[in-house]
Amino acid sequence: MSTSEEGTPAMAIGAVVTAMVTPFTDGGELDLDGAQRLARHLADHGTDTVLVNGTTGESPTLHGEAPWELLAAVREAVGGDATVMIGTGSNDTAKSVAATARAADAGADAVLAVTPYYNKPQQHGLVAHFRAVAEATELPVLLYDVPARTVTTLELATTTELSGVENIVGVKDATGDLGRAADVRLATRGAPGGFDLWSGSDEMNLPILAVGGRGLVSVSAHLVGPELAEMVRVFPSDPARALELHLRCLPLHRALFTEPSPAPLKAALNALGLPAGPVRGPLAEASEETVKAVLGAHEAIEALR
């Protein structure tokens, strides 16, 4: 587990962060009542922090006031039982800064800032971008390194430099490179505001904990929040139990990404009676075969509860 001390900005971000889907009606409109019911379900089933307007929340298709309406609804639903994070990053620094500056007054406890995508900035451009984002708020800022989606990686030297910004408190690591994750953990020790790692891929949850990660930003937590919360909790004292839980959930982690997320997850939530609705284009609904695999993996876990 992390060595972060109580009272550091990172403490506003829990160990189990669920990247929440954005529920839509059958007609594709924002379903705020469904969002509140789903957020409440997550808070009651192991989630410490609910993330809205992230990739799993289909942020590219949320326009205008929708992210802020969603944030307000989730904030009201979870009350003090979970913290709430909002994705404010984009590939436009001015847009990212403006959204980040609004987050605290809108009810967020922390922000997630993805590496700018498509325009492939230089590393010193990334430093300037993330510094500007952090300066726009007093909230904790979590970096999001996901080169498979952005084409750009936060290099170790860049991450280390950004860890010196007091309210940049860590990175959601979706690189799939465990050696690099360990290098980040080593290089950022002693950062002024504390600097932690969160797994950005459910398959890597336990390995990230093993190299000093604080927790995970999860898609699977919609369905197996209690198992993931227990895995994080027992890892320091009972790694064998943590491994058992990780392996139990591994087929589900993989099934949820058989097709582009969050289509498989939304289909499973709908089948289980939880609010989700359809995905928005250009995503397409998950195939019957994928939904069957997800539900089968979930049923296997349910049988052991």
N, C-alpha and C positions, 0 to 999 in steps of 0.2 A: 504494500500500500504506500501511498504518498507520505512524505514527511511534512506536508503543509501544516502549519500551526493554526489553532483556533484563532479566529479573528482576522485572518488574512482574507483578501477579496475572493479568493477561490472558494471559500466556504459557502458563498451564496449559490454555488453550483454543486448539486448533490452528486453522489456516486452513481446513481441510476437515473440517467436522463433519457426520457422517451421522446424521440423525434415523432411527434404526433401527426397522423394523417389529418387532412382538412376534410371534414364531412361535407358532402354536397347532397342536395335533394336529387330526386330522380330526374328532374329537369336541369340539373347542373348548377343550381344556385347555391350560394353559401348557406349551410345549415348550422346556424349558431346554437340552436337548442341541442342538436346532435353533438356539436363540439363540446358543449357543457357537460352533457351526459358522458361522453367519452373521456374527457379530462378528469371528471370525478371518478370514473372507473379506474383510470390509471393511478390516480392519487391513492385510491383504496387498495391497489394491488402492486405495491412495491416501488412506484415511481417517486423519486425525490424531486425531480425537476421536469416540467413539461416544456418541450421546445415547440414553438409554433413558427410557421413560415420558414421551415427548412425544406430540404429536398424532398423528404417524405411527405411534407405538407403541400407539395406541388407549388412551391413558391414562384416559379416562373409564370404560373397562370393566375396568381392572385394579384388583382389590380386595384388601384385607387385606395380606398379606405378599408378594403377587405382585411388586410393583415392586422390592422389596428382594431377593427371590430372583433376579429378572432381573438386577439390578445385580451381585450376587455372582457369578453365572454369567458375565456378560460381563467383569467384572474379571479373573476367573481365565483366561478364554479369551485375552484380548489381552495380559495381562501388562504389560510395559513398552513394548510396541510401539505403544500408543495410550493416550490418556487417556480417562476415562469421565466423562460428565456425566449427571445425572439431573434430570428435570423434577420440581420440588417445588411449583410454583405452583398456586393454586386461587382460588376466589372467597370463601374463608374465611381470614382472616388467621391465626387461631390454628392452623388445619390446616396452612397453608403454613409457618408458623414451626416447628411440630413436625416436619414432614417435613424441612425444611432443617437443623434441628439434628441430625437423625439421619444426614444424608448422608455426612459425613466418616468416621464410625466404620463406616459400611456399605461404604466403599470408593470413594466418589466423589471425583473431582478437582475438580469444579465443579458448580454447579447452574444450572438454567434456571427462571426465574420469569415465568410468563405474566401479562399484565395481567388482573386479576380480571374475570370475565365475568358477564353476565346482570344482576347487581345494580347496575351502572352507577355506581360510586363517583365522587365529586368528585375533582378533581385533587389537592387537599390530602389527601384520603383515600388516594389512590394513593401519595403521598409517604410517609405514615405506614405504609402497608402494606409498601412495599418497604424502608423503613428497618428495620422490625421483622424482615423476612426476612433482611436482610443482617447484622443484629446477632446473629442466631441461629447464625452460622457464621463461620469464618475462611476458608472456601473462596471462590473467585471466584464472583460472582453475575452471570449474564447475563440482562438484561431481555428480554422477548419481547413486541413490539408488533405485534398482529395484529388490527386493528379489524374486519376482515370476520368474524371469529369471536367477538370479545368485545364488540363494539358501542362500546367505549370506546377512545379514542386517548390515548397518552401525549403530551401537548402539549410543545412545545419547551421551555418554561420548566420544566416538571416533569422532563423528561429531563435538562436542564442542572443542576437542583438535585440530582438523584439521582447525577449523575456526581461530585459532591463526596464521596460515600461511598466510602471507599478500596477496599472489596472489591466494589463494583458496577463492573464492568470494561467494560461495553458493552451494546449492544442488538442483538438479532436483529430486523431491520427487515423486516416483511412488510406495510408500508403501501402499497407500490406507488408511493410519491411520492418520486421521486428528488430533487426540489428540497428537500423536507423533510429527506431523508437528508443532503444536503450541509449544510443549516443545522445539523443535529445535530453533524456532524463539526466544523464551524467553532466552534460554541458551546461544545463540550466540550474544546477544546484546553487542555492544561495541567491536566487533572483529576488529583488526587493519586495515584490508583492506575493512571492511564492509562484511557482510555475509547475503545472502538473500535466499529466497525460490522461486523456480519455480515449478509449477505443472507439473508432469510428466505423468499425465493421464487426458485426456480432461474432463472426468466426474467430476473430482475434481477441475477444473479450478476456479470456483467461491468460493468454500469452502477454497481453499488455499489462495486466495486473502483476504478472511475474517479473516484469522489468521495472516495477515501481509505479505503475499507473494508479490513478485515483479512482477511476471508474469507467463508465461506458456511456456512449450516446447510442441508443439502441432502437432498432425497428422491431425486433422480436419481443420487446418488453410489452407491447400491446397484448400479447398472448401468453407470455411466460414471465411476467414481471416478478411474481414471488420467487421463482427459481433464480432469476438473475440477481435479485436483491440478496437472497441467501448466499449465492455464490460469492458475491463481493464481501458480504459480512464475514463468512467463515474462512475466506482464503488465508488470512494471516495465521490462524490457529489450526486450521484443518484443511490443508491443501488437497488432500485426497478426496474429501467431500466436495470441495470446489470443482475438482476435475470431474467427478461423477456427474455433477449438475451441468457442467459445460458440455460433456459428451452427450448427455441426455437431450440437450437442446440443439445440438449440432445439426441433426437432420432438418429441423425446422428452420434454423438460420439459413441453410443452403436452399431449402425449398422456396423461401420467401424471395430469393433472388434468381429463381429459374427464369423469370421474365422481368423486365424493368420494373423496379419498385416505384410507387407503392401498389401497382395493380394486383399482385398476388395477395398482399396484405388486406387491401380493401375488400377483395372478394371474400376472403376468409372472415373478416369482421362482419360483413353482411350476412354470411351464412350462420354465424354464431349469434346474430341478433344484436350486434353492437353497431353504433352509427358510423357509417363510412360513405355509402353511396358510390356513384361512379367515379372514374378518373376523368380528367379533362384532357382533351387533345393537346398535343399529338400522341399522348399515351393511349393505348387501347386496352380494353378489358382483358384480364388474364384468361387463358384457355381453361377448359374443363379439366384437362390433365394436370395442369399446374395447381389449380384449386384443390383437386383431389389429393395431390401430394402434400400440400400445406396442411389441409385438414387431417390427413392421416398422421402426419408427424405430430400435430397438436393432440390428437386423440391418444397417441402413445404416451405422451407426457401426462395427459389428464389421468390416464389409467394408473399412474404411479403416485398420484397426489393422495 
